[in-house]
Amino acid sequence: MSLAKQEKRDAHAHGHDAGAFVRDVARVCDERGLRLTAIRLRVLELVAEATIPVKAYDLLDRLKDGPGVAAPPTVYRALDFLLEHGFIHKLRIDQRVCRLPPSRGSTPGSVPDLRPLLKRLRDLR
């Protein structure tokens, strides 16, 4: 199954709110005095919209459709920022990234329970 078909199927089944996640991260960045640049925001939006973990080059392909020029170092720097501040998680298995699933009472940057995500990944294999 293609990535796009898998994402559509999973989005329908799990219905996560990417917009709310991005707004929460933007709020936390503002509270912490962190600079959420346009490219960081766009990379965050793409990761948040993905229903399965994505690779940097998947993000780069999607960024080519938007304004400006996105090069691999730009995407990697944006991902490094999001990782450093705990907004996304890097899966060491195959270098994919995903947004951190919310847990009760959590905020972006807090440590969530990753067990449901890991179960979904095992189910995809």
Number of C-alpha atoms within 10 A of each C-alpha: 6 6 14 12 10 15 17 14 13 16 16 11 10 10 11 17 11 18 12 11 22 22 14 16 22 18 16 17 17 12 9 9 9 13 12 18 10 10 18 20 18 19 23 26 17 21 25 24 19 23 24 21 20 20 15 18 14 13 21 20 13 14 19 12 10 10 7 9 11 17 13 13 11 15 20 17 13 21 22 15 17 21 17 12 16 17 26 22 21 19 14 8 6 10 12 16 21 23 27 23 20 16 13 7 7 11 17 24 19 14 14 15 13 13 10 9 15 12 10 12 12 8 8 9 5
